[in-house]
Amino acid sequence: MNFNFPRIKRLPPYVFNEVDKLKREARAAGKDIIDFGMGNPDQATPKHIVDKLIEKVQDPTNHRYSSSKGIPNLRKAICSWYDRNHGVSLDFESEAIVTIGSKEGISHLALALFDAGDTVMVPTPTYPIHSYAMYIANADVVHIPLLEGGQKFFETLKTTYESIWPRPKALLINFPHNPTTASVDLEFFEEVVDFAKSNNVLIMHDFAYADIAFDGYKPPSFLQAKGAKDVGVEFYTLSKSYNMPGWRVGFTCGNKEIIAALTRIKSYLDYGMFQPLQIASIIALNGDQQCVTDICDLYKKRRDVLCEGLNRIGWKVEPPRSSMFVWARIPEKYRAMGSLEFTKFAVENAEVAFSPGIGFGPGGEEYVRIALVENENRIRQAIRNLKKIM
């Protein structure tokens, strides 16, 4: 049969698959690959959260279908988290919804809001789902270069908006940023809100790295900006802050109309997540937050070891002030190879794996993303391995 899948055909090749294949082959050949590729936290979920899950999974009343919107107490918990951490007041019924990770929230919201002929502005480079979700929703994507920082990005954003007709419908942003680690202050979000109100642009902000910040920096929430709830929503996830990536617990909060649209489309597509997961997530948000501090401290130690080591061997990098990544420009002697070929070269010759920057969009070609997911001893070994090719 001759099948035609036009929506799938819109998706670009997933370049990370090539690196994953090379890593598998190297390991099968007996090589010990130090893997900084996927931003997948390597530590256990805090014990008090796991204990609550075990307790509640043994209660058969929790084995039934849940609600796609999330149980009320979990929505109340995320609203309390926003109030404590960012001074943001949210109504748990109309301004918050639980999602199966932030990736699902972004993807399903795109399906709810966009269609053929709509244009969404997205930074480049960026986390792939920020663009792919729009392609899957049949919308068009215009990429705004981000590498020169938040303010430069904002100026380019305004120029790009004025040059497009029909005008873009929405803007998706992500600070602290994956992969570049770029960060902004509250003034940036206030400018974004003013821009959105003046031009009738919807804002989506991915706040996945809200709690992973160093050296006294505290990432602001987009929802802290005056009038933010009039123009957009924010996505948050427990994956990084609480070492819960496999649990797939996220939230979307903000504008009532946008939350209602996401609630409606999710009501057709899922029954929500397993209820014990939701109850344990309440404990995460409302319980002792020392675990969040400890997780952040762990990433800072790894950042310091990695950045000091890379700079010592001649690979110049800037220590990020937020996120769980280091965004490193490829050493000049290898830059012409491009990020994918350099990544393959590092796997084969130094037994170290990164994420090639091109996988995050055309703006990432001269860079690799290094995830802080190996312990300090493994990081030191990676530095010794990389020194051989420097």
JOSUL-V271129 format. One record per pair of residues at least 12 apart in sequence whose ideal C-beta (glycine too) atoms are under 7 Angstrom apart, sorted by the first residue. I is the first residue (numbers start at 1). J is the second residue. D is the distance in whole Angstrom. If there is no record, write none. Layout:
i | j | d
I | J | D
I | J | D
This chain:
i | j | d
7 | 136 | 6
7 | 138 | 7
10 | 135 | 5
11 | 132 | 6
11 | 135 | 6
15 | 340 | 6
15 | 356 | 6
15 | 358 | 6
15 | 359 | 4
16 | 355 | 7
16 | 359 | 5
18 | 340 | 7
19 | 37 | 6
19 | 343 | 6
19 | 353 | 6
19 | 356 | 7
22 | 344 | 6
22 | 347 | 5
23 | 35 | 7
23 | 347 | 6
23 | 353 | 5
26 | 347 | 6
31 | 351 | 5
32 | 351 | 6
33 | 347 | 6
33 | 351 | 5
33 | 353 | 5
34 | 351 | 6
34 | 352 | 5
34 | 374 | 6
34 | 378 | 5
34 | 381 | 6
34 | 382 | 4
35 | 353 | 5
36 | 352 | 7
36 | 353 | 6
36 | 354 | 5
36 | 370 | 4
36 | 371 | 5
36 | 373 | 7
36 | 374 | 6
37 | 353 | 5
37 | 354 | 6
37 | 355 | 5
37 | 371 | 7
38 | 371 | 6
39 | 324 | 6
39 | 325 | 6
39 | 371 | 5
39 | 373 | 7
40 | 245 | 6
40 | 373 | 6
41 | 240 | 6
41 | 243 | 5
41 | 245 | 5
41 | 373 | 7
42 | 373 | 5
43 | 243 | 5
43 | 298 | 7
44 | 243 | 6
45 | 242 | 7
45 | 243 | 5
45 | 244 | 5
46 | 242 | 7
46 | 243 | 7
46 | 291 | 4
48 | 283 | 6
48 | 287 | 6
48 | 288 | 7
49 | 242 | 7
49 | 280 | 5
49 | 283 | 6
49 | 284 | 5
52 | 279 | 6
52 | 280 | 4
52 | 283 | 4
53 | 276 | 5
53 | 277 | 7
53 | 280 | 4
56 | 276 | 4
56 | 279 | 5
56 | 280 | 7
57 | 276 | 4
62 | 275 | 4
62 | 276 | 5
65 | 271 | 4
66 | 271 | 6
66 | 272 | 4
66 | 273 | 7
66 | 275 | 5
66 | 278 | 7
67 | 272 | 5
68 | 266 | 4
68 | 267 | 5
68 | 270 | 5
68 | 271 | 6
68 | 272 | 5
69 | 97 | 5
69 | 98 | 7
69 | 263 | 5
69 | 272 | 7
70 | 97 | 6
70 | 98 | 3
70 | 272 | 6
70 | 278 | 6
71 | 275 | 7
71 | 278 | 5
72 | 92 | 7
73 | 282 | 6
74 | 98 | 6
74 | 278 | 5
74 | 281 | 6
74 | 282 | 5
75 | 92 | 4
75 | 96 | 5
75 | 98 | 6
76 | 92 | 5
77 | 282 | 5
77 | 285 | 4
77 | 286 | 5
78 | 96 | 5
78 | 251 | 5
78 | 253 | 7
78 | 285 | 6
79 | 92 | 5
79 | 96 | 6
80 | 286 | 7
81 | 285 | 5
82 | 221 | 7
82 | 223 | 7
82 | 253 | 7
86 | 221 | 4
86 | 223 | 7
86 | 224 | 5
87 | 224 | 7
88 | 221 | 6
88 | 223 | 5
88 | 224 | 6
90 | 253 | 6
94 | 256 | 5
94 | 259 | 6
95 | 229 | 7
95 | 253 | 6
95 | 254 | 6
95 | 256 | 6
95 | 259 | 6
96 | 251 | 6
96 | 253 | 5
96 | 259 | 7
97 | 251 | 7
97 | 252 | 5
97 | 259 | 5
97 | 262 | 6
97 | 263 | 6
98 | 251 | 6
98 | 272 | 7
98 | 278 | 7
99 | 250 | 4
99 | 251 | 6
99 | 252 | 6
100 | 248 | 5
100 | 250 | 7
100 | 270 | 7
100 | 273 | 5
101 | 237 | 6
101 | 239 | 7
101 | 248 | 4
101 | 249 | 7
101 | 250 | 5
102 | 206 | 6
102 | 208 | 6
102 | 235 | 4
102 | 236 | 7
102 | 237 | 4
102 | 250 | 4
103 | 129 | 5
104 | 250 | 7
105 | 235 | 5
105 | 250 | 5
105 | 252 | 5
105 | 262 | 7
106 | 129 | 6
106 | 133 | 5
106 | 206 | 7
106 | 235 | 6
107 | 129 | 6
107 | 133 | 4
107 | 136 | 7
108 | 262 | 6
108 | 265 | 6
108 | 266 | 6
108 | 269 | 7
109 | 204 | 7
109 | 252 | 7
109 | 262 | 5
110 | 133 | 4
110 | 134 | 6
110 | 136 | 7
110 | 137 | 4
110 | 139 | 7
111 | 137 | 5
111 | 265 | 6
112 | 261 | 4
112 | 262 | 6
112 | 265 | 4
113 | 202 | 7
113 | 261 | 6
114 | 134 | 6
114 | 137 | 4
114 | 139 | 4
114 | 169 | 7
115 | 138 | 6
115 | 139 | 7
116 | 138 | 5
118 | 139 | 4
118 | 140 | 7
118 | 169 | 5
119 | 139 | 7
119 | 140 | 5
119 | 142 | 6
119 | 164 | 6
119 | 168 | 4
119 | 169 | 6
120 | 134 | 5
120 | 139 | 5
120 | 141 | 6
120 | 168 | 6
120 | 169 | 7
120 | 170 | 5
120 | 172 | 6
121 | 142 | 5
121 | 144 | 6
121 | 157 | 6
121 | 160 | 7
121 | 168 | 5
121 | 171 | 5
122 | 134 | 7
122 | 141 | 5
122 | 143 | 6
122 | 172 | 5
123 | 144 | 5
123 | 146 | 4
123 | 153 | 6
123 | 173 | 7
124 | 143 | 4
124 | 144 | 7
124 | 145 | 6
124 | 146 | 6
124 | 361 | 4
124 | 362 | 6
124 | 363 | 4
125 | 146 | 7
125 | 179 | 6
125 | 180 | 6
125 | 357 | 6
125 | 360 | 3
125 | 361 | 4
125 | 363 | 4
125 | 364 | 3
126 | 174 | 7
126 | 360 | 6
126 | 361 | 6
127 | 174 | 6
127 | 178 | 5
127 | 179 | 7
127 | 360 | 7
128 | 359 | 7
128 | 360 | 7
130 | 172 | 5
130 | 174 | 7
130 | 206 | 7
131 | 361 | 7
142 | 160 | 6
142 | 164 | 6
142 | 168 | 6
143 | 361 | 6
144 | 156 | 5
144 | 157 | 5
144 | 160 | 6
145 | 363 | 5
146 | 177 | 7
146 | 180 | 6
146 | 182 | 6
146 | 363 | 6
147 | 180 | 7
147 | 363 | 6
149 | 182 | 6
150 | 175 | 7
150 | 182 | 6
150 | 184 | 4
150 | 188 | 5
154 | 188 | 7
154 | 191 | 6
158 | 195 | 7
161 | 199 | 6
167 | 199 | 7
168 | 201 | 7
169 | 202 | 6
170 | 201 | 6
170 | 202 | 4
170 | 204 | 6
171 | 201 | 6
171 | 203 | 6
172 | 204 | 4
173 | 205 | 5
174 | 205 | 7
174 | 206 | 4
175 | 219 | 7
176 | 209 | 4
176 | 213 | 7
176 | 219 | 5
176 | 322 | 4
176 | 323 | 4
178 | 208 | 7
178 | 209 | 7
178 | 323 | 6
178 | 325 | 7
179 | 325 | 6
179 | 327 | 6
179 | 360 | 5
179 | 364 | 7
179 | 369 | 4
180 | 327 | 5
181 | 320 | 4
181 | 322 | 6
181 | 323 | 5
181 | 325 | 6
181 | 327 | 5
183 | 217 | 7
183 | 219 | 6
183 | 321 | 6
183 | 322 | 5
185 | 220 | 6
186 | 220 | 4
186 | 224 | 6
186 | 225 | 6
189 | 220 | 6
189 | 222 | 5
189 | 224 | 7
189 | 225 | 4
189 | 228 | 7
190 | 225 | 5
190 | 226 | 7
193 | 225 | 5
193 | 226 | 7
193 | 227 | 5
193 | 228 | 5
193 | 231 | 6
196 | 231 | 4
196 | 232 | 7
197 | 227 | 6
197 | 230 | 7
197 | 231 | 6
202 | 231 | 7
202 | 232 | 6
203 | 222 | 7
203 | 231 | 5
203 | 232 | 3
204 | 232 | 6
204 | 233 | 6
205 | 222 | 4
205 | 232 | 7
205 | 234 | 5
206 | 235 | 5
207 | 221 | 6
207 | 222 | 7
207 | 234 | 5
207 | 235 | 6
207 | 236 | 5
208 | 237 | 5
208 | 239 | 7
208 | 240 | 6
209 | 240 | 6
209 | 322 | 6
209 | 323 | 4
209 | 324 | 7
210 | 236 | 6
210 | 241 | 7
211 | 241 | 4
211 | 292 | 5
211 | 296 | 6
212 | 240 | 6
212 | 296 | 6
212 | 299 | 6
212 | 322 | 6
212 | 323 | 6
212 | 324 | 5
213 | 296 | 7
213 | 321 | 6
213 | 322 | 4
214 | 300 | 5
214 | 303 | 7
214 | 321 | 6
214 | 322 | 7
215 | 321 | 5
217 | 321 | 5
217 | 322 | 6
219 | 322 | 6
221 | 234 | 6
222 | 234 | 5
223 | 253 | 7
223 | 254 | 6
228 | 254 | 7
229 | 254 | 5
229 | 255 | 5
230 | 255 | 7
231 | 255 | 7
232 | 254 | 6
232 | 255 | 6
233 | 252 | 5
233 | 253 | 6
233 | 254 | 4
233 | 255 | 5
233 | 258 | 5
233 | 259 | 7
234 | 253 | 6
234 | 254 | 6
235 | 250 | 6
235 | 252 | 5
236 | 250 | 7
236 | 251 | 5
236 | 253 | 7
237 | 249 | 7
237 | 250 | 4
238 | 281 | 6
238 | 284 | 6
240 | 324 | 6
241 | 292 | 5
241 | 295 | 7
242 | 284 | 5
242 | 291 | 7
242 | 292 | 7
243 | 295 | 6
244 | 284 | 7
247 | 277 | 6
248 | 273 | 7
249 | 273 | 7
249 | 277 | 6
249 | 281 | 5
299 | 324 | 5
299 | 372 | 5
301 | 376 | 6
302 | 372 | 4
302 | 376 | 6
302 | 379 | 6
303 | 319 | 6
303 | 320 | 7
303 | 326 | 7
303 | 372 | 6
305 | 376 | 5
305 | 379 | 5
305 | 380 | 7
306 | 326 | 6
306 | 370 | 7
306 | 372 | 7
306 | 379 | 5
307 | 319 | 4
307 | 326 | 6
309 | 379 | 7
309 | 380 | 7
309 | 383 | 4
310 | 328 | 7
310 | 383 | 7
313 | 383 | 6
313 | 386 | 6
313 | 387 | 5
313 | 390 | 5
314 | 390 | 5
315 | 328 | 7
315 | 331 | 5
315 | 386 | 7
315 | 390 | 6
324 | 371 | 6
324 | 372 | 5
325 | 369 | 5
325 | 370 | 6
325 | 371 | 6
325 | 372 | 7
326 | 370 | 4
327 | 367 | 6
327 | 369 | 6
328 | 367 | 6
328 | 368 | 6
328 | 370 | 6
329 | 366 | 6
329 | 367 | 5
330 | 342 | 5
330 | 366 | 6
330 | 367 | 7
330 | 368 | 6
331 | 390 | 7
335 | 366 | 6
338 | 358 | 7
338 | 365 | 6
339 | 356 | 4
339 | 357 | 4
339 | 358 | 5
339 | 364 | 6
339 | 365 | 6
339 | 366 | 7
339 | 367 | 6
339 | 368 | 6
340 | 356 | 4
340 | 358 | 6
342 | 368 | 7
343 | 356 | 4
343 | 368 | 6
349 | 389 | 5
350 | 385 | 4
350 | 386 | 5
350 | 388 | 6
350 | 389 | 5
351 | 385 | 6
352 | 382 | 5
352 | 385 | 5
352 | 386 | 6
354 | 368 | 4
354 | 369 | 6
354 | 370 | 6
355 | 368 | 6
355 | 369 | 4
356 | 368 | 6
357 | 369 | 7
